[in-house]
Amino acid sequence: MTSDDPQPPAGEGQEPLTPRAQVALVAGPLGGFVLILGVTWAIVGPGAAGFLASMAAATFVGGGKLVILAGAVEQAPVGHWALAALVVYIDVSTALVVLGGMQQLYRLPGAGPRLAAARESGWRLLQRHPWTYHATWVSLAGFVAVPFHGTGALVGALVGRLLGLSRVSIGSATLFGSASAAIALGFAGEYWAERINAVAGHPVLAVAAVVTTAALAILASKWMFGEGSDEHTSASKGG
């Protein structure tokens, strides 16, 4: 172990948020999204604002970060780079909302104390083995970067907190993972723009593409959170 190994910030991982901070973390991102829609409505028009709102909803129901490619369609009122920025904002906002509401989860009857105990156990583990802090951060960033599901930031922030990561580390890992994937898909939108527009020009192909994308996203999510996840959970409980 060298002095260059990442060290978890002392104390920050266990400090409870004040009620004002909890409200800010939950209400701030939601208010910011409303502001984004309002500015888009005023500058670009109601169609663009509605398009952004629908793309934001699609990220949570199977579209994931792949909604960025919708901006490459010529008729889209908002371009793919604007959608890439929106996706990053949604991911970071989702992580902040989860962090702001974690203390309410700890108050749930039955499950709450177990969640709090899991967080404390994870934090102690990271203190005993500082190198795992960096590994957990990288794993969280990679998990958020996966584009085939819409809840990466949601599940990632929750699991990251229970594993003992600090709020700052969860936020930075979410930002890094989301931005990396969004930039990659933004360039993909430019590279595949002609093909995307060719598909969009045929209603049947467009519907088929949307259905196929959603199906792949759902299958990928089941694979990531299905049997393998259940086995891991059972093993953790057995340990």
HELIX and SHEET records of a PDB file:
HELIX    1   1 PRO A   19  ILE A   43  1                                  25    
HELIX    2   2 PRO A   46  PHE A   60  1                                  15    
HELIX    3   3 GLY A   64  ALA A   72  5                                   9    
HELIX    4   4 HIS A   80  LEU A  105  1                                  26    
HELIX    5   5 ALA A  111  ARG A  128  1                                  18    
HELIX    6   6 TRP A  131  ALA A  145  1                                  15    
HELIX    7   7 GLY A  152  LEU A  162  1                                  11    
HELIX    8   8 ARG A  167  TYR A  191  1                                  25    
HELIX    9   9 ALA A  193  ALA A  200  1                                   8    
HELIX   10  10 PRO A  203  PHE A  225  1                                  23    
HELIX   11  11 GLU A  227  GLY A  238  1                                  12    
END                                                                             
